[in-house]
Each structure stands twice: as C-alpha cells, then as structure tokens.
Amino acid sequence: MADDRDHRTRRQAWTAFRRLLAREFPDHADGIRIMLELGHAVIRGEIGSEHAKALIGDHVRRLPGVDRVVNRLVVAAPLKPATSWDPLDDPASEPPFLVTDDLRRTPREGTNIIRHPAIEPGGPAVPGLPLTLSMDLRLLADGETDAEPIAISDLGVDWERVEVDVEVHSASLSFVTGSNRGVVVVRRDDASLPFVLHATVHADVAPDLIEVMAIFTHCGRYAGIVRRSIAVRRLAPGTDAASGVRDGSEPRPAGSPSGTIGEGSGRQVYGAPTLGCLALRLEAEVPTLTLKILRSAEGVESRYVWTSTSPVRGGPANRTGYLSLGDDPARFAQRMRAEVAGLRPGQHEDALRGYGQEIWERTPADFQELYWTLRDNAGPDFPIQIVTDEPHIPWELMQPFDDASGRGGDHLFLDHPVARWIGSAEGHLWQDLPSGRIASFAPVYAESAYELPFAEDEAAWLCAELGAVPCTPKRGPFLDLLREGWRHGPVAAVHFAGHGSFDDAGRNGILMTDGWVSATEVGQSRNVLGNQYRSMAILNACDVGASAHSLGTMSGWASALAKRRYGGLVAPLWPVSDPHASDVIRTMTRSLYRDHATLGQAVRIGRLKGCRHSATPFAYVCYGDVMGRVTDGPGMAPAGTGVP
C-alpha cells in the first residue's frame, strides 16, 4: 500500500512538471526528454535560452526520485513536436543509460542567483470575505505576476539562506496592523519559504479586478516592486457573505509547481507597469532613509502608497500610509516651474521656501515623525533615496518645519545627499558607477539668440580637466554613440550642454546643431550603451529632467534612460541660467569623478554652490542610486593631457 502511494505521489509530481513545461515553454516542451535511472536524471532536447535551461535543471533536481542531474539541453531555436519519454513508465522500456562523472558532481547554486517573484492568492477576491495571499521568490516563474526575475548577488560562497523583507499593499484590502509585512526565506538549491498573510476584501470593492503590490527590500535597501491583479467574484444577491463558498482557500505550499489557483485569477489589465528585473545586492550600501511613493489604487493615478524605510531604529512603528494628491499635481508642478523660472537672481529663496513647505505639508505624519527622529540622531547629512512613479512633484525640494516645536531645516536636497529613481525600473538601480571617458556634446548654435557661451566653456573644461572627449554635436553622432559605442573604450557619462525642451505639446528633447533628439528616440531598444556600461547621463539643458504620465507610465528622459539601464541622470526641471548652470555641472562632475564623492553627495555639492544667488541650482534633479560611486577610480584622462 505504501509503495502504491509513493508511486502515485511520484507520478503526480512528474505530471505536474510536464504541465508546467507545456505552459512555460510551449515551443520546446514536446521536444524535451528526461532519462531517469537509479536517481540520476539526464535532460536532453532544445530550449530557447541559457536561463530557461538552468530553470528546468533546477526544477528537475527537486522532483521525487532525483538525486543528481545532468543538464544536456541545447540552447537553440524551438523544436518541432516530438514524443516525450515518461520517466515513470515501465523500466523495461527505458532507454539505455550510462552513468558518467558528470552525474557524480552535485550542482550547487553560486553566489549570484535568480529567483522569480510570485504573488499568489488563495482564490478570487469575494467582497467582505477573507483572502489569503502568498508572497514568494521561486525557482520558476508563476506566469501571473507582472515582474521579471530578481537577481540576488554578492552572496557568500557558503551561503545557505537569505531573508528578504516584503511589504504588501492594496487599496482594496484591509490588513491587521503590521500583518502586511513579513519575510521570504530564499534557500540554496531549494524552494523558498514564502510569506503567507491574510487580508479582508473591502465589502464595497468596485472593480472586477483588484491589484496587489509587494515591495521587496533587504536590510533596508530597496529591491523593487511587483504587482498582480486578482479577479473579484461577487456573490449572488441575497447570499450571506459569511456563508459564501470560495475556491482554493489557501495558496499552494512552498515549492509547488507554478500555475493558476482558483477560477478567477488573471493577468493585469489596467495600468500595470511592465516592471524591470528586480535586483538585490547584499554588499551594497544602504541609505539611512528610503522613501517609496508608488501608485496604489486601481485606475486612480493620484493615490499612492508612501513607505518610509530606515535601518536605524526609532520613529513610528507604522511607517506606511496612503497619500492622495487629488487632481492637481501636474498643475502644481507647472505653476512652480513658471514662477521660479521668472524669478530674478537673489529673489528666489522665499518663493522656493514656500513651495518646499507646501510639499512638506503633503507628506504623511508618520514620515515627518521618522524624519525628525533620524535628524535628531544622525544630524542633517544622512543620505536619502526616493523611489517613485509619481511624475510631477519634486519631493527633494520639500523643506521640513514644525510649528509646534519651532524646528526647521533647509530644503531636503540641500541638507542631505538625495537621489530619486523610477518605480518601474527599480531593479536597475545601480550603485557601481562606471569609470571611462565622458562623451561631451556641446552645440555651437548659428543663431545669436541661441548662443550659450558658458555651456561651451563647460564642455571645454570637462575635456581639459577630466579628459572628456568632444563629440560632433549632431543627431547622427549622438544616436550612433548610444547604439554602437565608440573607439575610446567604456563610456563613463554622456554629457550635453545646450538647449532643451519639455512641454505638454510633446516637445521633449535636446537641440543639436541639426535638429532635436527626443526622449522617445532614446528610449527605444537600439540604445544599448546603458546595458553595456551603465553610463551616466548629464544633460545640462532646460526642462529635460521633467517627467509626465504617458500610457499609464512615466515618460521623459529619466524614464527612457532608466529603461535602457543607464546608471543615472542629472538634469534641470526648469529653464536655467547659463553661467550658474555651468557652475553646478563643473562642481558636480569634479566631486563625482575626481574627488570620489557619492552621486548624492556630488549633486548636493553642486547645488550648494550658488544656491543663495540663483534659482538655477534648485532646478537640478538627480536620478540614480544616492550611494552610487565611481569605485574603480575616475578612469579619466589626466588633466591637461588634452583629447585624442
């Protein structure tokens, strides 16, 4: 009897695995064959990528009856259907098998691994009823969560498990205080231990799909977000919610094959960002404070989850709240940009202080309490990372104040190193900024009204002091650099000093001597420079740092460059003064590439120079890792050596 049960269990596991192959790799599943004998499994056939090959090998290793695996899958184009061999068939029909030395070496995961985020409901969401959710990091993708894999790197050679913090939010669910935060335990060569939580669906939930968002962090460092939509099942009129019957009251156990549970589970259908590859680097420096301002409600762009994370103890226990900005964030940003751009030098501070305090008043009380606690304990210099998909409000400009106690500070990005990043590109937040040469584009415009003499001097200074390479300031050479690189080796940064534009009419670009280059052109897949080097972009042009909503996501240069894996962007949000703008960039680049300051420190130093004399230093926004640093030396040509 026990043997029969074991045989059924094995057959069920292998059957589930074959179904998983058919679902996840439909073009290759019928051509994959597995030979199993005496605990040794050999995988043969063809598959579409090295990543898929590794995932299949990992899954076979976890199946019952498998002790060792030899993965002989060939990465190639899809096979035509062929007959699969069932490893649970009569052993007499099994093909000949030869045990080789490969079988005696047990594969082990190394120090850089891949896992797949999964949000799995216990069933459809029934208004007024409990809903069980499981947050996991799996060896194989579940096919339902809107996210690419999470890369976990810098693990020790003898690592066995890593704890990853997760925080869950949904505008359509209620959680017992604190119950939406937990830990996923990632295990070496094994399924992770998921975080399982229980929530209650709002009785008045309106949409047919609710959205659940999970935020992953490790030791306070942001790793990324994933989202999943869950179908709403409404009870028949007159049915008591407490007696309602639901499918699948619990999620699958850890390590079970991926798939859909419940009749109603479904893919995201409204406004879900296509998230990039999440990344978790265990040796990366963690900022003292991370602010996450991320869209939360289904179909409501102005409702956000605000989460404040710090590895420093202190402040309120609940650091998460909802933020409703109403329908005016875009108008607020437009009003501020128009007023500040027209201020004369020396008359800007009161207006900017007013806007900074208005932004501070919009922030949640729990964040304000935590900020004062950290400031009291650590002083005003601690680094702050902002991660947001809210495109309009310059949160860095906020000016903390407390009427009750009389406490106050300067603008956040003057008192602290601050950088922001885009929520949909969280996994591409890169801390190791590249060394190499700066590619400098500085157009000399023919029309006298367009002349920017200080921008031209800025480019000449970069060449003389930091060994930047002067490039022909035309559309073709600029786009060719982004697509093909150059002969001078790694590109540390792409620098532009000239005219730029961002407005509601869609003019969003930088002006070369022969025409405009738009953010849309830069955001397309032929732009490979960021993927190749993680290059910085330093665009000293009016308005280029601004963003807006486009097709449900953020648009603009910041989004385009983040999508193409650039290490960061420094650019102004409003029109800037030529001489003051040049001072900001010279000071910032010297600090970053010559003095080895972090990205956040370098931009702060650049802002502080001249901020009392002009509104221009306040215009600059910094996208990237606030702790980012050129760690391998500046990689620049020595000062005074000229250019090639």
N, C-alpha and C positions, 0 to 999 in steps of 0.2 A: 504493500500500500504506500509506504514512504517513497519507494522508488518511482511509483506512478506519479506521486505528487511532484517529486523532483523533476521528472521528465516533462510534466505539464508546465511547471514553472520555467524550465529552460526554453521550451518551445514558445511559450508566451513572450518571453523576453526577446528571442530571436525574431519572432513575428513582428513585434513592436518595432524592432530595429529596422527590419525590411520596409515597414511602412514609413518610418522616419526617412530612410534613404529616398524612397519614392517621392516624398513630399519636398524634402530639402534639396535633392539633386535629381530632378526628374529626367534630365538629359543623359544621365550617366548610370542611374540606379540599376537598370536591367543588365548592364554590362559588368557590374562588379561581382566577383566571385570570391568566396571565403572558404578555404580548406581548413578543417579543424580535426586534429588528432592528438590525443593524449595531452590536452591542454594547450597545444601550440596552434595558433591561427596564422594563416598566410592570406593576405588580402591581395587580389590581383584585379586588373582592369584599368580603366582610364577615368580621369577626373579632371575638372576644369582648372584647378589651382593648387598650389602647394598648401595654402591654408586649409582648403577643403580636405586634402589628403591627410593632413595632421589631425583634423577634427574627427574624421572617420576612424583613424587608427586609435585615437583616444577613446572613442565610444566602444569600439570592439573590445578594447582592453578591459572594459568594465562589465562585459557580458558574462553570464554564468558559464563556467566550464573553460574560460580562457585564462591561462597563466602567462603566456608570452605571445607577442605579436611580431610578425614581420610584415611591414607595410610595403608591398611592391606595386602599389598603384602608380601609374604613369600619368603625369600631367600632360594632357593633350586635349584635342577637340572632342566633343561628345561622341560616344559610340552609338551605333545603331542597336536596337534592342537585341538582346541575346538571352539565352536561357540561364537563369541563376541556379547555383547549386545550393541546396538546403543542407546546412551542417547537421541537422537533426534527422536526416534520412537514415535508412539502414546503413550501418558502417560498411556492409559488403559492397555497397555501390559507390563508396567514396573513392576519389582518385588516389593514385599512389602519392606518398608524402615522404619527403626526405628532411630529416632534422639537420639543420646546419648550425654553424657557430653563431649566426645572427640570432637564432632562436634562444640562445643561452644568455644573451645580453638583455636585461630588462630595461626598456626605455624609461627614462626619467625626465620630467619637465625641468628646464633650466631656470635661469634667473630672470628671464623675460618671457612672460606668458600672455595668452589671450583668453578672455572669458566673454560670455555673451549675457548682457543684462536681460532679465526677464521679469515682467510684471504679470502675475497670473491670478485671475480671480477664481473663486470657488464656484462661480456660476454667474448668471446675469444679475444685474442690479435691480432689485424689486423695491419700489418706493416704500419707505417705512420699515424695511427689514434689514437685519444684519447682513454684512458682506465680508467674507474672508478673503484676504489678499496675501500673496506670497511674493517677496522680492528676492531674486536670486541672481547669481553670476554663474552661468552654466558653461559646460564644455562645448555644447552645441546651441545654435540659435533656436529660439522658440517660434520664429516666424510671425509673431503677433505684436511684438514690442517695437516701437519706432526708434530703433537705435542700431548703430554699428557696434562692433566688438569693443571691449575695453582692454587696452594694453596696460599690463601691470609690469613694471620694470624695476631694475635695481634691487631685486631680491637677493638675499644672501645665498651662498652656494649650498647651505644646509637647511634652507627654509622648508617648513612643513605646512604652515598655515599663516594666513594673513587676514586680519579683521578689517572689513570695510564698512564704514558707517553709512547708513541710509536713512533719509527722511522723506516721508510720503505726504503728499498734499492732493486735495481735490476739493473744488468748490461745491461739489455735490454730495460729499460725505462728511459725517461727524465722527470725530475721534475722541476717546477719553484723553484728557490732557497728558501729553508725554508718550502716549501709546503709539504715535506715528513715527517714532524714532527707534531704530534698532541696529543690529549688526548682521552682516552676511559674512560667514567664515569661508574663505577660499582655501581649499586644501590641495596639496600637491598630488598630481596624478589621481584625483578623486573628485567626486561631485562636491559642490559647495553645500554648506548648511544654510538654508535660506532664512530670512526674517519673515515670520508669519504674523500678521496683525489682523485685528477685527475692527470694522467700522460699521456705521449705520447709514443707509441711504436716506437722504432727505425725503420726507414724505411728499413734498411739493416739487420734486425734481421735474423739470420741464422737458429737457431734450430727450431724444431717443437713444443717445449715446452720452455717457459721462466720461470725463477724462481724468486719469490718474497720473500724477507726476511723481517721480522718485529722484531725489538729489543724492548723489554718491560723494562721499568725502573720505579722507584717511588722515588721521591726526590733524584735523582742521584744514587740510588742503583740499580745495575743490577739485573733483574729478570729472563731474559732468551730470547731466540730467537725462532721463529717458521718460517717455510718455506712452500710455496705452489707453485706448478707448474701450469701454465696456458697454455692451448693449443693455438697455433698460427694458425690463419685462413688466408690463402693467397687469395687475390682477383684474379679473372680471368685475364689473360693477356689483356692489353688494358683498364682495368677498372680504372677510376679515383678514387684515394684513398678518395678524399673528398666526393664522391657520394656513397661510399661503404655502404652497409647496414649491421648492426650487430645485433645479438640477445641480448636482455637484456641490454639496455644502462645504467641502474642503478642497484646497488645492492639492495637486499631486505631491507625493513625497519627494524629498530631495533626491536628485539624480535620476528621476524617471524620465523617459523619453519626452521630448518637447512635442507640443501639439495644442489643439483647442479643447478646452473643457467647457461644457455647457453649450446649449444650442445657440446662445445669443452672442458669444464672443465675436469680435470683429475688428477690422483694421480702422485706424484713424481716418475720418472722412472730412473733418473740417479743421483747417488752420494748423495742422500738426507740422512743426518744423522737421525737416529731414536732418536728423542730428548727425554730427560727425563722430569719428571714432573717439570714444572716451579714453582718457589716459590717466594713469596713476603711477607716479614715480616716487618710490619710497624714500629716496635720498634727497628729494627736492626740498628747498627751504620753504617754510610755511609763514605767510604773513601774519601779523598779530591780529588783524581783523579782516574777514571776508564778508562782503555784503552781496547777497544774491537777490536780485529783483527780477522775477520771472513771471511771465504770463500764467494765470491760473485758471480762469473761467472759460468754459466752452463758449466761443463766439463773442466774448467780451474783451476787447483789446485793452481796456483801461483798468482791468482788475489784475492785481499782481500779488504773488507771494513774496514777502520780504523776510529773508532769513539772515541773521547776523551770527557768524561763526567765529570763535576765537579759541585757540589752545590755552589761553590764560583764564584761570578760574576767576569768577566774580561776576557781578551783574545779575540780571534776572534769569531765572531758570528757563522760562519760556522765551526764546529769542526769535520766535517766528510769528508773523501776523500777516493779515491781508491789507493791501493798500489799494484804495480806489481813487484813481486820478481824475475821474469824470471824463468829459469830452474836450477838455481844454489843454492838454499837454503840448500839442502842436502850436496852438495859439500863444501859449506862454513862451515857448522857445522862440517863435517868430518875433513876438513883442520885445523880448530881451535882446535878441540879436540886432534888431533895428535900432533900439535905443542906445545900446552900448557902442555900436559901430559909429554913431554920430557924436559921441562924447569927445570933447577936446582933451588932450593930454593934461593930467592933473585934476580933471573934474570927474573922474570915473569912479573913485572909490566909494562914495556914498551910494550911487546907483547900484553898483555891484554888491555892496553890503546888503542893500535892500532885497535884491534878488536872492542872494545867498541865504538870508534869514527866511525868506518865503519858502525856499526849498527845504530848509531845516524843519520848518513847521509842518511840512507834509509828511515827514518821516514818522514811523511808529514810536510810541513812547518807550517800548522795551529796548529799541535800538538806542535811543537817546540815553537811557539809563546805563546801558552797557558801555556806550562811548565814554561817558563821564567817568565810569569806574576804571576803564583802561587808561584814560588820560591821567587820572589821579595816580595810578600805579606806575605807569610807564613814561609819563611825560608826553609832549606833543609830537614826537618824532616817529612814532611807530608806523610801519607800512600798512597800507590798506589796499585790498584787491576788490574791485567791483565786477560782478558778473551779471549782465542784464540783457534782456531783449526788449527793454523799453527804449525807444529810439530818440526821444525828444529832450528829456530833462538832463542838464549837466549836473549830475549829483555831486561831482567833485567840487563844484562851486559853493556848495552849502556852507553856511557859517554858523557853527554851533553857538547857542546862547541859552541862558537860563535866567529868566527874570526873577524867579524866587530867590535864588542864591547869589545872583549877580555874576555868576561865572560866564565866561565867554572866550572864544578863540577866534583865530583868523580863518579865512576860507580853508576848507579841508585840504585842498591841494597845495596850499602854502605852508600849512603846519605839518603836513605828512607827505611822504612818498605815496603817490596814488596812481594806479593804472586801472583801466577797465578792460573787459573782454565781452564778447558776444555770446549769449547763452547757447545758441545753436551750434557754436563752434568750440564748445568747452574743452574737448579732448585735444585741441590743437594749441592750447596754452603752453608756450614753450619757454623754459627757463634758461637754457643754454643758448645765448645769442651767438651768431656765427662771427668768426673773425674773417678777414679777407680784405677786399678793396671796396671802396664806396664808388658807385657809378653815379656821376653828377650830371644832371640835365639843367642847364640854365639858359633859357632862350634870351636872345637879344632882339627885341621886337623892333620892327621897322618904323612903326608909328610912334612919334614922340610922346603921345599921350599914354602909351603903354610902357614907357621906359621904367625899369626898376634897377637903378644903379647899385643899390645896396644888395639886391639879390645876386647881381653879377659878381660883386665883391665877395659875397658869402661863398659862392662856388669856387672862386679863385683861392680863398682862404682854405677851404677844405682840401683843395689839391696841394697847396703849399705845406699845410700843417699836418694833415692826416693822410696824405698820399692818395687822395681821391683821383679818379680817372675822369677827365672831361669827356662827355659824350655828345654827339651831334643832336641838338635839341629838336628833332623832328619825330613825327609819328612813327615812321618806319623803324628807325634805330631803337626807339623806346620799346615798341612792341616786340621787336626781334630779341632784345635783351631778355624780356620776360619769358619768351618762348624757347629761346635757344641758348641763353647764357652768353659768355664771351671768352676771349682767349687769355684773360688775366687771372683765371682761377676763381675761387669762391667769391661770391658777391655778399659782402657784409651788409650793405644797405643800398637802396635805390633812392637817390636824393633828387628832388625837383625844387627849383626856386623860380617862381613865375606867377602867372595869373591863373586863378581857378574860379569855379562857379558851382553853386548848388542852389537850386530853387525849385518851386513847385511845378514849373514848366518842364522839368526833367533835364535841365542843363546841369549835368553833374560831371565835371571833368577838369582837366588841366590843359592849358593852352600852349601848344608847341608853336614853332615858327610857321608851320604849315597846316595848323588846324588843331581841333580839340581831340583829346583822348578821354573816353568816357569810362566810368566805373563798370558799365556793362561789358565793354571790351576787355577790361582787365579781369573780370570775374569769370570768364569762360575757361574751358578745360585746357586750352593750349598754353595757358600761363603756368609754366612748370617751375619757375625759378624758386618759389616758396617751398615747394615739395623737395627741391634739390638741395637748398642751402638754409632754409628758414630765415631768409633775408628780412631785414627791417625795411620799412618804407618811411622816408622822411619827406613829406610833401608840404613845402612852405608856400602854400597857395590859399587864397581866401576861400573859406567855406568847405574845403574838401573833407574836413573831419565830421561834417554833419551826416545824419542818417534819417531815414524815414521808413514807414511801413510800405512794403510793396509785395503784393500777392501773399499777404499774411506773414511775411518775414521782414527782417531789417534789410534795407538796401543802402547803397552808398559805398564809398571806398573802403571803409572799415570792414564791412561785411564781405565785400568782394575779395579783399586780401586775406581775411581770416579763412574764408572758404578755400582759398588756394594755398593755405598752410604757411603764410608769411609769419615771421616771428613777432611782428608788431607794426604799429603805425603811429606816427606823431604828425599832427596836422591841426590847423586852426578851425574854429567853428564859425567865425565871422570875419569880415574884412579886417585886415591888419595893416599897421604902419610899416613901410618898407625898412627903415633903419632899426626900429625896435624888433621887428620880426627877425632880422638878420642876427641881432644880438642874442635872441633866445636860442636860435639854432646853433650858433657858434659855441655858446656856453654849454648847451646840452650835449653836443657831439664831443666836445673836448672832455667833458666829465665821463661820458659813456665809454669812449674809445681810447682815451689817453690816461684818465685817472681811475678807470675800472670801477666806477660807481654802478650801482644797480640802475635798471631802467627808470624805476620810480624816482630814485634819488636824482638822477641826471636831469630828468624833465623838471623836477621841483627846483633844482639849482638854476636851470634856465629860466623858469618863471620868476623866481625871486629877483633876478637881475632886471631891474627896470619896472617892476610891478607897481611901484609908487609913482611912476612918471607917465604911465600909459596903460590903456586897457588891453593892449596887444598881448602881453604875457598871459592874461587870463583866458585868452581865446584858445590856447593850445590844449587839445585833448590827447591823452596817451592811451593807446590800445596795446595790450601785451601783458606779460607777467611782471607784476610790480617788483619781484625779486630777480628778474632776468638780468643776466650779466654776461659780458664777453669774457669767458673764463680762461680761454687759451691765449690771452694776450690780444692786443688790438689788431694784429695781423696787417697793419697798415705800412705803407712805405715810410721810411724815416722822414721826419720833417726836413724840408729843404732839398730833398733829392729830386724834386720835380716829378714829372709824369712820363710814362713810356711813350 
